[in-house]
Amino acid sequence: MLDQSTAAVLDGKVQYAAFGHGTMVMGVIHLVAPTAQLLPLKAFHADGTGNLSDILRAIYYAGQNNAIVINMSFDMKTSSPELKNALDYANQLNVICAASAGNDGQGPPLLVYPRHCKTM
């Protein structure tokens, strides 16, 4: 079971290339819905950095491979027309794109992106 004490292992300095926040989220999903089919797509490096091109590739791949929900546990300070296009594509396929918002703890008027997610 994942709780605050077991999640502390993620706070260490050791970085595993195949394990990060998204992997932990998928583990939680598996615990809650063990029969759910999961499509793990890695768009970030072990240190949490990533390229927009990798994010776009993952969104298009998920849409083309019948994903129902895309978890996007990241935010950006600037908008991107390419990201908007990818999310519009996913939305046309009725994919729900769940995005984080304001992980830095700052409220309005600070905007973070992606902001073009389909609402449920």
C-alpha positions, -999 to 999 in steps of 0.1 A, spaced: 0 0 0 13 34 -9 12 60 19 32 89 30 59 68 46 63 44 16 61 73 -9 92 89 8 114 66 -13 106 89 -42 122 118 -24 156 103 -26 184 114 -49 186 80 -67 167 83 -100 154 54 -119 149 58 -156 117 38 -157 101 51 -125 87 85 -118 54 103 -109 35 88 -139 46 53 -129 33 59 -94 0 73 -107 -4 42 -128 3 20 -98 -24 38 -78 -48 33 -108 -39 -4 -108 -47 -7 -71 -80 10 -75 -90 -6 -108 -70 -38 -112 -87 -49 -144 -81 -16 -162 -60 -17 -193 -30 7 -189 -9 21 -217 23 34 -201 40 60 -223 71 78 -211 76 114 -221 99 126 -194 135 118 -183 143 103 -149 151 138 -136 117 151 -145 127 171 -175 112 165 -209 108 178 -244 75 190 -258 81 168 -289 80 137 -266 48 149 -249 32 155 -283 43 121 -296 28 104 -265 -6 122 -269 -9 113 -306 2 77 -299 -24 74 -271 -51 87 -293 -42 64 -322 -42 34 -298 -76 38 -283 -68 55 -250 -98 66 -230 -79 88 -205 -45 105 -207 -29 115 -174 -8 146 -178 9 152 -145 28 182 -156 24 219 -163 41 246 -184 43 283 -179 38 291 -216 11 280 -241 20 259 -271 0 258 -303 14 223 -310 2 211 -276 -33 227 -282 -34 209 -316 -25 175 -300 -51 180 -273 -77 190 -298 -69 158 -317 -73 137 -286 -106 155 -277 -120 148 -312 -114 111 -304 -133 116 -271 -101 110 -251 -103 126 -216 -70 145 -209 -65 150 -172 -40 178 -165 -24 191 -133 -29 227 -124 -9 250 -102 14 224 -87 37 253 -75 10 264 -51 5 298 -67 -31 308 -75 -46 331 -101 -37 351 -120 -8 327 -128 -19 305 -156 -4 271 -163 -8 249 -194 -21 226 -208 -55 244 -205 -72 228 -235 -84 196 -218 -119 183 -223 -140 189 -192 -160 160 -177 
